[in-house]
């Protein structure tokens, strides 16, 4: 899957990209209709101890799917976003089967 990573006011992290790509690849193997992903990482210092934000947009046939999580680490935020996307993709897949 083609994944684009953007960092908002934080430094680029190869480890974080690899972790996220691994999670996205698992999602793609389950749902073969995913075209691409756009991932944004942000830090919001005001919200302690949370404030590590991950946004993921998935391009699929039809409307895009979006998930956002605000957790105590980027890894936890990625995991939560992927979990939400999985739930949305499951619903979308069920709708696609009915047509």
N, C-alpha and C positions, 0 to 999 in steps of 0.2 A: 504494500500500500504506500502511496505517496503521502508522506506526512511533512508538513511545514511547521517549524517551531519558531515562535516569537517570544522574546523576553522583554518585559516592560519594567524598566528601571532596576534590572538585576543582571548579573553576569551570566553568560552562556555556560551551560553545563553539559558536557558529553555524557556523563553518567546518567543524568536525568533524562536526556534524550533517548539513550539506550533502554532505560527502564520503561519509558513511555512507549517506545516503538515496540518493545516486546509485548506489552499489554494490548496495543493496537493490532499487532499481528494475530494474537489469539482471537480477538474480536473479528478480524477479517476472515479467519479460517472457519468461524462459526456462521458468518453472514457474508456470502461471496458477492453481494451486490454493492458493497461499500466501494466508492470510487477514490476518495481521498480524505485526509484529515488536516485540520488546521488547529494547532495547539498554542495557547497563550499562557505564559507563566507570569504572575504578578506578585508583588509583595505589598501588603497594606499594613504598615507598622502600627497604626492606631489600634488594631484589633489584636491585642496580645491575650493569650498565647497563640491564638490562631492568626490568620492573616496571610497564609500561604495559599494563593488562589491559582486554580487551574481551570481554564476554559477549553473545551474541545468542541469544534464544529465538524460534523461528518457530512460529506457530500454523498448523497445516495439518489437513486431515481425518485423524483418527487421533491417535496420540501426537505430542506436540510434538517438535521437533528443536532441539538445543542445541549450541552451539560456543563454545569459549573459547580465547583466545590471549593469551600474555604475551610481548611483544616490546619493542624499544628505542624505539618510538614508537606513538602511538595509531593512526596511519594503517596502519602495518605490522600491528598487532594486528587491525584491522578487515579488512584484506586477507586475512590468514590465517584468520580466522573465517569470512569469506564463502567462501573456498576449501573449507574443511571442510564448510560447509553445502551447497555445490554438490555435493560428493561424496555426502553423505547424501541429498539430494533426488533425485539421479540414481538411487540405489538404490531409493528409495521410489517413484519414477515407474515404474521397471521392475516392481516388485511390483504396482502399481496396474493395469498393463496386463495382467497375467496373470489377473486376476479378471474 
